[in-house]
Amino acid sequence: MSDFALVYDHFDPGTEGLRESLTSTGNGYFCTRGTAEWEDAGGVHYPGTYVHGGFNRETTILGGRPVLNEDLVNLPNWLVLKLRIEGGEAIRLDNVELISYEHSYDIRLAMVQRVLRFRDRAGRETTLRSRRFVSMAQSHRAGIEWTLTPHNWSGRVEVISGLDGRVTNQMVARYRELEGRHLDPVSPRTFGPETIALKVRTRQSNIYVAEAARTRVFRAGEPVPVERDLHQMQDYIQQVLAFDVAQGEPVRVEKMVALFTSHDNAITETLTAA
């Protein structure tokens, strides 16, 4: 650890949950755990986004007795960004060979970063640099930047950019018997070719939450034409961006996100605001 950075130089599944907590980014309005964008919730990883005042109460029947619990609700996961190479399965830390790995948190900039060089099952070597922040200047906004560099190959890649409302509150082991479903879907939406959005409502406290995401691709500072494919369900929406990459040429993927709730002042409606 340096004066202004917390740095992990290898991936350790047993301590990843703690590392995700320590590298959370927030601004007083909302906060997101430091989970890698390409990982789903499970025994190792736990994506979590929480907003100020975003509570909900639910009742669980345990041994025939009703137990009331109130949680700070885990909101839809805006991090979802996954990489597929030449039509293969999405890259995860457990299905590639890590050549090098660094996960860091810059305290001065409140930015979480991962840099990994990996070899996939086809022998292709790639470096993925991920940087992420939750804005202090504009409290409803956050952003992710990926820089992809293929080292020994050229070809077609797909980047999946999604908003996932299927999340639950299941991180704390002693509370897992309690009801963890706090969100009901309202609607997924698209706003033009680049922007997707998702709206949900807390089940008891009736707080509406909307997130919108715009994803773009750049090479040498210029926009890259991409093919976009859309898939949506009531509680999930994603775009798949397909484009070509060339050996040794970095490509930058930018995902900008906005989040609003019905507790916010001076907005007409959460989805419109996002």
Salt bridges, closest charged atoms under 4 A:
ASP9 OD1 - HIS10 ND1 2.97
GLU16 OE2 - ARG114 NH2 3.04
GLU20 OE1 - ARG33 NH2 2.90
GLU20 OE2 - HIS45 ND1 3.14
GLU37 OE2 - ARG132 NH1 2.62
GLU39 OE1 - HIS45 NE2 3.60
ASP40 OD1 - LYS82 NZ 2.85
GLU58 OE2 - ARG203 NE 3.78
GLU70 OE2 - ARG57 NE 3.16
ASP71 OD2 - HIS182 NE2 2.91
GLU89 OE1 - ARG92 NH1 3.90
GLU89 OE2 - ARG121 NH1 2.50
ASP94 OD1 - ARG92 NE 3.00
GLU97 OE1 - ARG119 NH1 2.73
ASP106 OD1 - ARG108 NE 3.84
ASP120 OD2 - ARG124 NE 2.85
GLU125 OE1 - ARG117 NH2 2.88
GLU125 OE2 - ARG119 NH2 2.75
GLU145 OE1 - ARG131 NE 2.93
GLU145 OE2 - ARG252 NH1 3.53
GLU158 OE1 - ARG84 NE 2.91
ASP164 OD1 - ARG166 NE 2.81
GLU179 OE2 - ARG181 NE 2.91
ASP184 OD2 - ARG201 NH2 3.42
ASP184 OD1 - ARG203 NE 3.90
GLU194 OE1 - ARG216 NE 2.96
GLU227 OE2 - ARG156 NH2 3.20
ASP244 OD1 - ARG156 NH1 3.25
GLU249 OE1 - ARG219 NE 3.94
GLU254 OE2 - ARG214 NH2 3.90
GLU254 OE1 - ARG252 NH1 3.37
GLU269 OE2 - LYS199 NZ 2.47
